[in-house]
């Protein structure tokens, strides 16, 4: 390999490195992404728990059937949401 080829190879590597530095996600972008993952996981769980609690309050006596069922459904929906968000 002569010096001209070596210079060109090094210049290509420098350009690739500089482009990678420009395209690197910043801390704010990563924080927003993690926050979004948290929200798409938590919102279905909380919504399922509240809806289940409300439905259980309509029944006579003590019941937690709807709360537990919809809480578990919220967990499953949250997991699927996170999976599909990460997959894209």
N, CA, C and O atoms as a CHARMM CRD file, in Angstrom:
* protein
*
  352
    1    1 UNK  N      0.86300  -1.17400   0.00000 PROA 1      0.00000
    2    1 UNK  CA     0.00000   0.00000   0.00000 PROA 1      0.00000
    3    1 UNK  C      0.90700   1.23300   0.00000 PROA 1      0.00000
    4    1 UNK  O      1.78500   1.37700   0.85000 PROA 1      0.00000
    5    2 UNK  N      0.67700   2.10100  -0.95600 PROA 2      0.00000
    6    2 UNK  CA     1.50700   3.30200  -1.01500 PROA 2      0.00000
    7    2 UNK  C      0.90400   4.40900  -0.15600 PROA 2      0.00000
    8    2 UNK  O     -0.18500   4.26100   0.40000 PROA 2      0.00000
    9    3 UNK  N      1.62600   5.51200  -0.05800 PROA 3      0.00000
   10    3 UNK  CA     1.20000   6.58800   0.84100 PROA 3      0.00000
   11    3 UNK  C     -0.08500   7.25900   0.38000 PROA 3      0.00000
   12    3 UNK  O     -0.86700   7.70800   1.21800 PROA 3      0.00000
   13    4 UNK  N     -0.32800   7.34300  -0.91400 PROA 4      0.00000
   14    4 UNK  CA    -1.54500   7.96600  -1.42000 PROA 4      0.00000
   15    4 UNK  C     -2.77100   7.14800  -1.02900 PROA 4      0.00000
   16    4 UNK  O     -3.78100   7.70400  -0.59700 PROA 4      0.00000
   17    5 UNK  N     -2.68400   5.84100  -1.17900 PROA 5      0.00000
   18    5 UNK  CA    -3.79600   4.97800  -0.78900 PROA 5      0.00000
   19    5 UNK  C     -4.02600   5.03600   0.71400 PROA 5      0.00000
   20    5 UNK  O     -5.16700   5.04200   1.17800 PROA 5      0.00000
   21    6 UNK  N     -2.93600   5.07700   1.46700 PROA 6      0.00000
   22    6 UNK  CA    -3.04700   5.15500   2.92500 PROA 6      0.00000
   23    6 UNK  C     -3.71700   6.46400   3.33700 PROA 6      0.00000
   24    6 UNK  O     -4.57100   6.46300   4.22400 PROA 6      0.00000
   25    7 UNK  N     -3.34400   7.58000   2.71000 PROA 7      0.00000
   26    7 UNK  CA    -3.97500   8.87400   3.01300 PROA 7      0.00000
   27    7 UNK  C     -5.46900   8.84100   2.70800 PROA 7      0.00000
   28    7 UNK  O     -6.27200   9.32800   3.50300 PROA 7      0.00000
   29    8 UNK  N     -5.84800   8.27400   1.57100 PROA 8      0.00000
   30    8 UNK  CA    -7.26000   8.20000   1.19300 PROA 8      0.00000
   31    8 UNK  C     -8.04000   7.32900   2.17100 PROA 8      0.00000
   32    8 UNK  O     -9.16300   7.66100   2.55000 PROA 8      0.00000
   33    9 UNK  N     -7.44100   6.22100   2.57300 PROA 9      0.00000
   34    9 UNK  CA    -8.11700   5.33400   3.52500 PROA 9      0.00000
   35    9 UNK  C     -8.33500   6.02700   4.86400 PROA 9      0.00000
   36    9 UNK  O     -9.40300   5.91700   5.46500 PROA 9      0.00000
   37   10 UNK  N     -7.31100   6.74200   5.32400 PROA 10     0.00000
   38   10 UNK  CA    -7.42000   7.46300   6.59300 PROA 10     0.00000
   39   10 UNK  C     -8.45400   8.57300   6.48600 PROA 10     0.00000
   40   10 UNK  O     -9.22600   8.78700   7.42100 PROA 10     0.00000
   41   11 UNK  N     -8.48100   9.28500   5.36000 PROA 11     0.00000
   42   11 UNK  CA    -9.46600  10.35800   5.17900 PROA 11     0.00000
   43   11 UNK  C    -10.88800   9.81000   5.16300 PROA 11     0.00000
   44   11 UNK  O    -11.79600  10.42800   5.71900 PROA 11     0.00000
   45   12 UNK  N    -11.08800   8.65300   4.52900 PROA 12     0.00000
   46   12 UNK  CA   -12.42300   8.02300   4.54100 PROA 12     0.00000
   47   12 UNK  C    -12.82900   7.62900   5.95300 PROA 12     0.00000
   48   12 UNK  O    -13.98500   7.79900   6.34100 PROA 12     0.00000
   49   13 UNK  N    -11.88300   7.10500   6.71900 PROA 13     0.00000
   50   13 UNK  CA   -12.18500   6.72200   8.09600 PROA 13     0.00000
   51   13 UNK  C    -12.50600   7.94200   8.95300 PROA 13     0.00000
   52   13 UNK  O    -13.39800   7.88800   9.80000 PROA 13     0.00000
   53   14 UNK  N    -11.78700   9.03400   8.73900 PROA 14     0.00000
   54   14 UNK  CA   -12.05100  10.26700   9.48100 PROA 14     0.00000
   55   14 UNK  C    -13.44300  10.79400   9.13900 PROA 14     0.00000
   56   14 UNK  O    -14.18000  11.21000  10.03300 PROA 14     0.00000
   57   15 UNK  N    -13.80900  10.78000   7.86700 PROA 15     0.00000
   58   15 UNK  CA   -15.14100  11.23400   7.46100 PROA 15     0.00000
   59   15 UNK  C    -16.22800  10.36900   8.08400 PROA 15     0.00000
   60   15 UNK  O    -17.24400  10.88400   8.55100 PROA 15     0.00000
   61   16 UNK  N    -16.01700   9.04900   8.09100 PROA 16     0.00000
   62   16 UNK  CA   -17.00000   8.14500   8.71100 PROA 16     0.00000
   63   16 UNK  C    -17.12700   8.41900  10.20400 PROA 16     0.00000
   64   16 UNK  O    -18.23100   8.41500  10.74800 PROA 16     0.00000
   65   17 UNK  N    -16.00000   8.65500  10.86400 PROA 17     0.00000
   66   17 UNK  CA   -16.02500   8.94600  12.29100 PROA 17     0.00000
   67   17 UNK  C    -16.76300  10.25400  12.57500 PROA 17     0.00000
   68   17 UNK  O    -17.56600  10.33000  13.50500 PROA 17     0.00000
   69   18 UNK  N    -16.49100  11.27400  11.77400 PROA 18     0.00000
   70   18 UNK  CA   -17.17300  12.56200  11.97100 PROA 18     0.00000
   71   18 UNK  C    -18.67100  12.45000  11.71800 PROA 18     0.00000
   72   18 UNK  O    -19.46800  13.05300  12.43700 PROA 18     0.00000
   73   19 UNK  N    -19.05600  11.68700  10.70500 PROA 19     0.00000
   74   19 UNK  CA   -20.47900  11.49500  10.42900 PROA 19     0.00000
   75   19 UNK  C    -21.14700  10.71900  11.56100 PROA 19     0.00000
   76   19 UNK  O    -22.28000  11.02100  11.93700 PROA 19     0.00000
   77   20 UNK  N    -20.45700   9.73100  12.09800 PROA 20     0.00000
   78   20 UNK  CA   -21.01100   8.96900  13.22300 PROA 20     0.00000
   79   20 UNK  C    -21.18200   9.86100  14.44600 PROA 20     0.00000
   80   20 UNK  O    -22.15800   9.71200  15.18100 PROA 20     0.00000
   81   21 UNK  N    -20.26700  10.77000  14.67400 PROA 21     0.00000
   82   21 UNK  CA   -20.38900  11.70600  15.79600 PROA 21     0.00000
   83   21 UNK  C    -21.58300  12.63800  15.61600 PROA 21     0.00000
   84   21 UNK  O    -22.27800  12.94700  16.58400 PROA 21     0.00000
   85   22 UNK  N    -21.82500  13.08500  14.39100 PROA 22     0.00000
   86   22 UNK  CA   -22.97300  13.97600  14.13700 PROA 22     0.00000
   87   22 UNK  C    -24.29000  13.23300  14.29300 PROA 22     0.00000
   88   22 UNK  O    -25.27100  13.81600  14.75600 PROA 22     0.00000
   89   23 UNK  N    -24.33600  11.96700  13.92100 PROA 23     0.00000
   90   23 UNK  CA   -25.57700  11.20000  13.95400 PROA 23     0.00000
   91   23 UNK  C    -25.84000  10.51200  15.29000 PROA 23     0.00000
   92   23 UNK  O    -26.87300   9.86500  15.46400 PROA 23     0.00000
   93   24 UNK  N    -24.91600  10.64800  16.22400 PROA 24     0.00000
   94   24 UNK  CA   -25.07600  10.01000  17.52900 PROA 24     0.00000
   95   24 UNK  C    -26.23000  10.67300  18.29000 PROA 24     0.00000
   96   24 UNK  O    -26.30800  11.90000  18.35600 PROA 24     0.00000
   97   25 UNK  N    -27.13400   9.84900  18.87000 PROA 25     0.00000
   98   25 UNK  CA   -28.24000  10.45000  19.62200 PROA 25     0.00000
   99   25 UNK  C    -27.72400  11.18600  20.86600 PROA 25     0.00000
  100   25 UNK  O    -26.79700  10.72700  21.53400 PROA 25     0.00000
  101   26 UNK  N    -28.32400  12.30200  21.15100 PROA 26     0.00000
  102   26 UNK  CA   -27.93200  13.11300  22.29200 PROA 26     0.00000
  103   26 UNK  C    -28.64100  12.61800  23.54800 PROA 26     0.00000
  104   26 UNK  O    -29.56900  11.81300  23.47900 PROA 26     0.00000
  105   27 UNK  N    -28.19400  13.10500  24.67100 PROA 27     0.00000
  106   27 UNK  CA   -28.75100  12.67900  25.94900 PROA 27     0.00000
  107   27 UNK  C    -30.24000  13.00900  26.04400 PROA 27     0.00000
  108   27 UNK  O    -31.01900  12.21000  26.56500 PROA 27     0.00000
  109   28 UNK  N    -30.63700  14.16700  25.54900 PROA 28     0.00000
  110   28 UNK  CA   -32.04900  14.54500  25.59600 PROA 28     0.00000
  111   28 UNK  C    -32.90200  13.60100  24.75800 PROA 28     0.00000
  112   28 UNK  O    -33.98900  13.21000  25.18100 PROA 28     0.00000
  113   29 UNK  N    -32.42100  13.23300  23.57700 PROA 29     0.00000
  114   29 UNK  CA   -33.17400  12.31300  22.72100 PROA 29     0.00000
  115   29 UNK  C    -33.30400  10.94900  23.37500 PROA 29     0.00000
  116   29 UNK  O    -34.36300  10.32700  23.29900 PROA 29     0.00000
  117   30 UNK  N    -32.24700  10.47600  24.01400 PROA 30     0.00000
  118   30 UNK  CA   -32.30500   9.18500  24.69500 PROA 30     0.00000
  119   30 UNK  C    -33.24600   9.24400  25.89800 PROA 30     0.00000
  120   30 UNK  O    -33.96800   8.28600  26.17300 PROA 30     0.00000
  121   31 UNK  N    -33.23600  10.35900  26.60600 PROA 31     0.00000
  122   31 UNK  CA   -34.12000  10.51800  27.76100 PROA 31     0.00000
  123   31 UNK  C    -35.58200  10.53000  27.33000 PROA 31     0.00000
  124   31 UNK  O    -36.42800   9.91600  27.98100 PROA 31     0.00000
  125   32 UNK  N    -35.87900  11.21800  26.24700 PROA 32     0.00000
  126   32 UNK  CA   -37.25400  11.25200  25.73300 PROA 32     0.00000
  127   32 UNK  C    -37.69200   9.85600  25.30400 PROA 32     0.00000
  128   32 UNK  O    -38.83200   9.46100  25.54900 PROA 32     0.00000
  129   33 UNK  N    -36.80000   9.11200  24.66900 PROA 33     0.00000
  130   33 UNK  CA   -37.12000   7.75600  24.21400 PROA 33     0.00000
  131   33 UNK  C    -37.42500   6.83500  25.41000 PROA 33     0.00000
  132   33 UNK  O    -38.39900   6.08400  25.38200 PROA 33     0.00000
  133   34 UNK  N    -36.59800   6.89700  26.44400 PROA 34     0.00000
  134   34 UNK  CA   -36.82500   6.07300  27.64000 PROA 34     0.00000
  135   34 UNK  C    -38.11300   6.50500  28.33300 PROA 34     0.00000
  136   34 UNK  O    -38.85900   5.66000  28.82800 PROA 34     0.00000
  137   35 UNK  N    -38.38100   7.79600  28.37400 PROA 35     0.00000
  138   35 UNK  CA   -39.62700   8.27800  28.97300 PROA 35     0.00000
  139   35 UNK  C    -40.84600   7.80200  28.21600 PROA 35     0.00000
  140   35 UNK  O    -41.86200   7.45200  28.81600 PROA 35     0.00000
  141   36 UNK  N    -40.74800   7.78700  26.90300 PROA 36     0.00000
  142   36 UNK  CA   -41.84500   7.29700  26.07600 PROA 36     0.00000
  143   36 UNK  C    -42.08100   5.81400  26.32800 PROA 36     0.00000
  144   36 UNK  O    -43.22500   5.37000  26.42400 PROA 36     0.00000
  145   37 UNK  N    -40.99900   5.04900  26.43500 PROA 37     0.00000
  146   37 UNK  CA   -41.14600   3.62200  26.74400 PROA 37     0.00000
  147   37 UNK  C    -41.85500   3.42600  28.08400 PROA 37     0.00000
  148   37 UNK  O    -42.71200   2.55300  28.22100 PROA 37     0.00000
  149   38 UNK  N    -41.49100   4.23900  29.06000 PROA 38     0.00000
  150   38 UNK  CA   -42.13700   4.14500  30.36900 PROA 38     0.00000
  151   38 UNK  C    -43.61800   4.46900  30.30700 PROA 38     0.00000
  152   38 UNK  O    -44.44400   3.79100  30.91800 PROA 38     0.00000
  153   39 UNK  N    -43.94100   5.51100  29.56200 PROA 39     0.00000
  154   39 UNK  CA   -45.35400   5.90800  29.46600 PROA 39     0.00000
  155   39 UNK  C    -46.20100   4.85600  28.75800 PROA 39     0.00000
  156   39 UNK  O    -47.30300   4.54400  29.21000 PROA 39     0.00000
  157   40 UNK  N    -45.69900   4.30800  27.65500 PROA 40     0.00000
  158   40 UNK  CA   -46.50800   3.32900  26.93400 PROA 40     0.00000
  159   40 UNK  C    -46.63400   2.02800  27.72100 PROA 40     0.00000
  160   40 UNK  O    -47.48900   1.19700  27.41300 PROA 40     0.00000
  161   41 UNK  N    -45.79200   1.84600  28.73000 PROA 41     0.00000
  162   41 UNK  CA   -45.91700   0.67800  29.59700 PROA 41     0.00000
  163   41 UNK  C    -46.87300   0.96100  30.76300 PROA 41     0.00000
  164   41 UNK  O    -47.69600   0.11500  31.11300 PROA 41     0.00000
  165   42 UNK  N    -46.76300   2.12800  31.35000 PROA 42     0.00000
  166   42 UNK  CA   -47.49500   2.42900  32.58800 PROA 42     0.00000
  167   42 UNK  C    -48.94600   2.82700  32.33900 PROA 42     0.00000
  168   42 UNK  O    -49.82500   2.44200  33.10900 PROA 42     0.00000
  169   43 UNK  N    -49.21100   3.58000  31.29600 PROA 43     0.00000
  170   43 UNK  CA   -50.57900   4.09200  31.07400 PROA 43     0.00000
  171   43 UNK  C    -51.61100   2.97200  30.94400 PROA 43     0.00000
  172   43 UNK  O    -52.66200   3.07100  31.57600 PROA 43     0.00000
  173   44 UNK  N    -51.37500   1.90600  30.15800 PROA 44     0.00000
  174   44 UNK  CA   -52.38200   0.83400  30.10000 PROA 44     0.00000
  175   44 UNK  C    -52.56600   0.11800  31.44700 PROA 44     0.00000
  176   44 UNK  O    -53.67000  -0.32400  31.76800 PROA 44     0.00000
  177   45 UNK  N    -51.49900   0.00600  32.22600 PROA 45     0.00000
  178   45 UNK  CA   -51.60400  -0.65900  33.52700 PROA 45     0.00000
  179   45 UNK  C    -52.47700   0.16500  34.46800 PROA 45     0.00000
  180   45 UNK  O    -53.38100  -0.36800  35.11100 PROA 45     0.00000
  181   46 UNK  N    -52.20500   1.45300  34.54400 PROA 46     0.00000
  182   46 UNK  CA   -52.97900   2.32600  35.43600 PROA 46     0.00000
  183   46 UNK  C    -54.42800   2.42400  34.96400 PROA 46     0.00000
  184   46 UNK  O    -55.34900   2.39900  35.78000 PROA 46     0.00000
  185   47 UNK  N    -54.63300   2.53500  33.66000 PROA 47     0.00000
  186   47 UNK  CA   -55.99500   2.62100  33.12700 PROA 47     0.00000
  187   47 UNK  C    -56.76700   1.33200  33.42200 PROA 47     0.00000
  188   47 UNK  O    -57.94100   1.38300  33.78900 PROA 47     0.00000
  189   48 UNK  N    -56.11500   0.18400  33.26300 PROA 48     0.00000
  190   48 UNK  CA   -56.77400  -1.08700  33.57300 PROA 48     0.00000
  191   48 UNK  C    -57.11900  -1.20800  35.04500 PROA 48     0.00000
  192   48 UNK  O    -58.19100  -1.70100  35.39800 PROA 48     0.00000
  193   49 UNK  N    -56.21300  -0.75800  35.90500 PROA 49     0.00000
  194   49 UNK  CA   -56.47100  -0.83400  37.34800 PROA 49     0.00000
  195   49 UNK  C    -57.63900   0.07200  37.74500 PROA 49     0.00000
  196   49 UNK  O    -58.51300  -0.33900  38.50800 PROA 49     0.00000
  197   50 UNK  N    -57.65500   1.28900  37.23400 PROA 50     0.00000
  198   50 UNK  CA   -58.75400   2.20400  37.57300 PROA 50     0.00000
  199   50 UNK  C    -60.09500   1.72500  37.01900 PROA 50     0.00000
  200   50 UNK  O    -61.11300   1.78000  37.70900 PROA 50     0.00000
  201   51 UNK  N    -60.09100   1.26200  35.78900 PROA 51     0.00000
  202   51 UNK  CA   -61.33800   0.76200  35.20700 PROA 51     0.00000
  203   51 UNK  C    -61.82800  -0.46200  35.96800 PROA 51     0.00000
  204   51 UNK  O    -63.02200  -0.58600  36.24300 PROA 51     0.00000
  205   52 UNK  N    -60.92100  -1.36300  36.30900 PROA 52     0.00000
  206   52 UNK  CA   -61.30000  -2.54500  37.08900 PROA 52     0.00000
  207   52 UNK  C    -61.81600  -2.18100  38.46500 PROA 52     0.00000
  208   52 UNK  O    -62.79200  -2.76600  38.93500 PROA 52     0.00000
  209   53 UNK  N    -61.17400  -1.22300  39.12100 PROA 53     0.00000
  210   53 UNK  CA   -61.63600  -0.78500  40.43600 PROA 53     0.00000
  211   53 UNK  C    -63.03200  -0.17600  40.35100 PROA 53     0.00000
  212   53 UNK  O    -63.87900  -0.41500  41.21300 PROA 53     0.00000
  213   54 UNK  N    -63.26000   0.61200  39.30100 PROA 54     0.00000
  214   54 UNK  CA   -64.57600   1.21700  39.12300 PROA 54     0.00000
  215   54 UNK  C    -65.63300   0.13800  38.90000 PROA 54     0.00000
  216   54 UNK  O    -66.71000   0.19800  39.49300 PROA 54     0.00000
  217   55 UNK  N    -65.33800  -0.84200  38.05500 PROA 55     0.00000
  218   55 UNK  CA   -66.29300  -1.92300  37.81100 PROA 55     0.00000
  219   55 UNK  C    -66.53700  -2.74500  39.07300 PROA 55     0.00000
  220   55 UNK  O    -67.66600  -3.16200  39.33100 PROA 55     0.00000
  221   56 UNK  N    -65.48600  -2.98200  39.86300 PROA 56     0.00000
  222   56 UNK  CA   -65.66400  -3.71500  41.12500 PROA 56     0.00000
  223   56 UNK  C    -66.48500  -2.91800  42.13300 PROA 56     0.00000
  224   56 UNK  O    -67.20400  -3.50400  42.94300 PROA 56     0.00000
  225   57 UNK  N    -66.38900  -1.60100  42.09500 PROA 57     0.00000
  226   57 UNK  CA   -67.17200  -0.79600  43.03900 PROA 57     0.00000
  227   57 UNK  C    -68.66400  -0.84100  42.71600 PROA 57     0.00000
  228   57 UNK  O    -69.49500  -0.57700  43.58500 PROA 57     0.00000
  229   58 UNK  N    -69.00700  -1.17300  41.47000 PROA 58     0.00000
  230   58 UNK  CA   -70.41900  -1.28500  41.10200 PROA 58     0.00000
  231   58 UNK  C    -71.03700  -2.58200  41.61900 PROA 58     0.00000
  232   58 UNK  O    -72.25400  -2.66300  41.78900 PROA 58     0.00000
  233   59 UNK  N    -70.20600  -3.60000  41.87100 PROA 59     0.00000
  234   59 UNK  CA   -70.70500  -4.88900  42.35300 PROA 59     0.00000
  235   59 UNK  C    -70.96200  -4.81500  43.85300 PROA 59     0.00000
  236   59 UNK  O    -70.30200  -4.07800  44.58500 PROA 59     0.00000
  237   60 UNK  N    -71.93500  -5.59900  44.28200 PROA 60     0.00000
  238   60 UNK  CA   -72.25500  -5.63300  45.71500 PROA 60     0.00000
  239   60 UNK  C    -71.20200  -6.47200  46.44100 PROA 60     0.00000
  240   60 UNK  O    -70.78100  -7.51400  45.94000 PROA 60     0.00000
  241   61 UNK  N    -70.78400  -6.01700  47.61300 PROA 61     0.00000
  242   61 UNK  CA   -69.79400  -6.76600  48.37800 PROA 61     0.00000
  243   61 UNK  C    -68.38500  -6.48800  47.90200 PROA 61     0.00000
  244   61 UNK  O    -68.14900  -5.65700  47.02500 PROA 61     0.00000
  245   62 UNK  N    -67.45600  -7.20900  48.50600 PROA 62     0.00000
  246   62 UNK  CA   -66.05800  -7.00900  48.16000 PROA 62     0.00000
  247   62 UNK  C    -65.68900  -7.89100  46.97300 PROA 62     0.00000
  248   62 UNK  O    -65.89800  -9.10400  46.99600 PROA 62     0.00000
  249   63 UNK  N    -65.14800  -7.27500  45.95600 PROA 63     0.00000
  250   63 UNK  CA   -64.74700  -8.01200  44.77600 PROA 63     0.00000
  251   63 UNK  C    -63.49400  -7.36000  44.19300 PROA 63     0.00000
  252   63 UNK  O    -63.38600  -6.13400  44.15500 PROA 63     0.00000
  253   64 UNK  N    -62.57600  -8.16400  43.75300 PROA 64     0.00000
  254   64 UNK  CA   -61.38500  -7.62600  43.10800 PROA 64     0.00000
  255   64 UNK  C    -61.14700  -8.31900  41.76400 PROA 64     0.00000
  256   64 UNK  O    -60.06500  -8.23900  41.18300 PROA 64     0.00000
  257   65 UNK  N    -62.18700  -8.99700  41.29500 PROA 65     0.00000
  258   65 UNK  CA   -62.05900  -9.76700  40.06000 PROA 65     0.00000
  259   65 UNK  C    -61.74100  -8.87600  38.86700 PROA 65     0.00000
  260   65 UNK  O    -60.81500  -9.16900  38.11000 PROA 65     0.00000
  261   66 UNK  N    -62.49100  -7.79400  38.68700 PROA 66     0.00000
  262   66 UNK  CA   -62.25900  -6.91500  37.54300 PROA 66     0.00000
  263   66 UNK  C    -60.92600  -6.17500  37.66800 PROA 66     0.00000
  264   66 UNK  O    -60.21400  -5.98900  36.68100 PROA 66     0.00000
  265   67 UNK  N    -60.60300  -5.75900  38.87900 PROA 67     0.00000
  266   67 UNK  CA   -59.35400  -5.02900  39.08000 PROA 67     0.00000
  267   67 UNK  C    -58.16300  -5.87900  38.67000 PROA 67     0.00000
  268   67 UNK  O    -57.30300  -5.42700  37.91400 PROA 67     0.00000
  269   68 UNK  N    -58.11000  -7.09400  39.16100 PROA 68     0.00000
  270   68 UNK  CA   -56.98700  -7.97100  38.82800 PROA 68     0.00000
  271   68 UNK  C    -56.96700  -8.34600  37.35000 PROA 68     0.00000
  272   68 UNK  O    -55.91000  -8.36900  36.72000 PROA 68     0.00000
  273   69 UNK  N    -58.12900  -8.63700  36.80900 PROA 69     0.00000
  274   69 UNK  CA   -58.19500  -9.02000  35.39800 PROA 69     0.00000
  275   69 UNK  C    -57.73700  -7.88600  34.48000 PROA 69     0.00000
  276   69 UNK  O    -56.92900  -8.10200  33.57700 PROA 69     0.00000
  277   70 UNK  N    -58.24700  -6.69500  34.71000 PROA 70     0.00000
  278   70 UNK  CA   -57.88700  -5.57500  33.85600 PROA 70     0.00000
  279   70 UNK  C    -56.47000  -5.06900  34.13100 PROA 70     0.00000
  280   70 UNK  O    -55.82600  -4.49400  33.25500 PROA 70     0.00000
  281   71 UNK  N    -56.00000  -5.28800  35.34700 PROA 71     0.00000
  282   71 UNK  CA   -54.61000  -4.95600  35.64400 PROA 71     0.00000
  283   71 UNK  C    -53.67000  -5.85300  34.84100 PROA 71     0.00000
  284   71 UNK  O    -52.70200  -5.37000  34.25300 PROA 71     0.00000
  285   72 UNK  N    -53.94600  -7.13300  34.81600 PROA 72     0.00000
  286   72 UNK  CA   -53.13700  -8.06500  34.02300 PROA 72     0.00000
  287   72 UNK  C    -53.26100  -7.77500  32.52400 PROA 72     0.00000
  288   72 UNK  O    -52.27800  -7.86500  31.78900 PROA 72     0.00000
  289   73 UNK  N    -54.45000  -7.43500  32.08200 PROA 73     0.00000
  290   73 UNK  CA   -54.62800  -7.06000  30.68100 PROA 73     0.00000
  291   73 UNK  C    -53.81200  -5.80500  30.35400 PROA 73     0.00000
  292   73 UNK  O    -53.21700  -5.70800  29.28100 PROA 73     0.00000
  293   74 UNK  N    -53.78700  -4.84800  31.28500 PROA 74     0.00000
  294   74 UNK  CA   -52.98500  -3.63700  31.09500 PROA 74     0.00000
  295   74 UNK  C    -51.49600  -3.94500  31.01600 PROA 74     0.00000
  296   74 UNK  O    -50.77400  -3.32500  30.23500 PROA 74     0.00000
  297   75 UNK  N    -51.03300  -4.89500  31.81700 PROA 75     0.00000
  298   75 UNK  CA   -49.61900  -5.30200  31.76200 PROA 75     0.00000
  299   75 UNK  C    -49.30600  -5.90500  30.39500 PROA 75     0.00000
  300   75 UNK  O    -48.28200  -5.58400  29.79200 PROA 75     0.00000
  301   76 UNK  N    -50.18300  -6.77600  29.90900 PROA 76     0.00000
  302   76 UNK  CA   -49.95200  -7.39500  28.60100 PROA 76     0.00000
  303   76 UNK  C    -49.94400  -6.34600  27.48600 PROA 76     0.00000
  304   76 UNK  O    -49.08600  -6.38000  26.60300 PROA 76     0.00000
  305   77 UNK  N    -50.88700  -5.43000  27.52900 PROA 77     0.00000
  306   77 UNK  CA   -50.94500  -4.37500  26.51200 PROA 77     0.00000
  307   77 UNK  C    -49.70000  -3.49700  26.59900 PROA 77     0.00000
  308   77 UNK  O    -49.13900  -3.11200  25.57200 PROA 77     0.00000
  309   78 UNK  N    -49.26700  -3.18000  27.81000 PROA 78     0.00000
  310   78 UNK  CA   -48.05700  -2.37700  27.98300 PROA 78     0.00000
  311   78 UNK  C    -46.82300  -3.06600  27.42800 PROA 78     0.00000
  312   78 UNK  O    -45.98700  -2.42700  26.78900 PROA 78     0.00000
  313   79 UNK  N    -46.70500  -4.36500  27.66900 PROA 79     0.00000
  314   79 UNK  CA   -45.55800  -5.11200  27.14000 PROA 79     0.00000
  315   79 UNK  C    -45.58200  -5.11300  25.61700 PROA 79     0.00000
  316   79 UNK  O    -44.54700  -4.92100  24.97800 PROA 79     0.00000
  317   80 UNK  N    -46.75000  -5.32700  25.03600 PROA 80     0.00000
  318   80 UNK  CA   -46.84800  -5.29300  23.57300 PROA 80     0.00000
  319   80 UNK  C    -46.51400  -3.90200  23.03100 PROA 80     0.00000
  320   80 UNK  O    -45.84400  -3.78400  22.00500 PROA 80     0.00000
  321   81 UNK  N    -46.97200  -2.85900  23.70700 PROA 81     0.00000
  322   81 UNK  CA   -46.65600  -1.49400  23.27400 PROA 81     0.00000
  323   81 UNK  C    -45.15100  -1.25200  23.25600 PROA 81     0.00000
  324   81 UNK  O    -44.61300  -0.71000  22.29100 PROA 81     0.00000
  325   82 UNK  N    -44.47600  -1.65800  24.33100 PROA 82     0.00000
  326   82 UNK  CA   -43.03300  -1.47400  24.41000 PROA 82     0.00000
  327   82 UNK  C    -42.32800  -2.29500  23.32300 PROA 82     0.00000
  328   82 UNK  O    -41.38400  -1.81900  22.69200 PROA 82     0.00000
  329   83 UNK  N    -42.78800  -3.52000  23.11300 PROA 83     0.00000
  330   83 UNK  CA   -42.18700  -4.36700  22.09900 PROA 83     0.00000
  331   83 UNK  C    -42.29500  -3.73000  20.71300 PROA 83     0.00000
  332   83 UNK  O    -41.31600  -3.67300  19.96900 PROA 83     0.00000
  333   84 UNK  N    -43.48600  -3.25700  20.37700 PROA 84     0.00000
  334   84 UNK  CA   -43.68200  -2.66600  19.05400 PROA 84     0.00000
  335   84 UNK  C    -42.94300  -1.33700  18.90100 PROA 84     0.00000
  336   84 UNK  O    -42.52000  -0.99100  17.79900 PROA 84     0.00000
  337   85 UNK  N    -42.78500  -0.59000  19.99400 PROA 85     0.00000
  338   85 UNK  CA   -42.04600   0.66400  19.92400 PROA 85     0.00000
  339   85 UNK  C    -40.54900   0.39700  19.72900 PROA 85     0.00000
  340   85 UNK  O    -39.88600   1.10200  18.96800 PROA 85     0.00000
  341   86 UNK  N    -40.02900  -0.59900  20.40300 PROA 86     0.00000
  342   86 UNK  CA   -38.61500  -0.93100  20.26100 PROA 86     0.00000
  343   86 UNK  C    -38.34000  -1.56700  18.91000 PROA 86     0.00000
  344   86 UNK  O    -37.28900  -1.33800  18.31200 PROA 86     0.00000
  345   87 UNK  N    -39.29100  -2.37100  18.42800 PROA 87     0.00000
  346   87 UNK  CA   -39.11300  -3.07400  17.16600 PROA 87     0.00000
  347   87 UNK  C    -38.93400  -2.11800  15.99100 PROA 87     0.00000
  348   87 UNK  O    -38.18600  -2.42000  15.06100 PROA 87     0.00000
  349   88 UNK  N    -39.60500  -0.97900  16.02000 PROA 88     0.00000
  350   88 UNK  CA   -39.51000  -0.01300  14.90400 PROA 88     0.00000
  351   88 UNK  C    -38.26700   0.74400  14.96500 PROA 88     0.00000
  352   88 UNK  O    -38.02100   1.59600  14.11100 PROA 88     0.00000
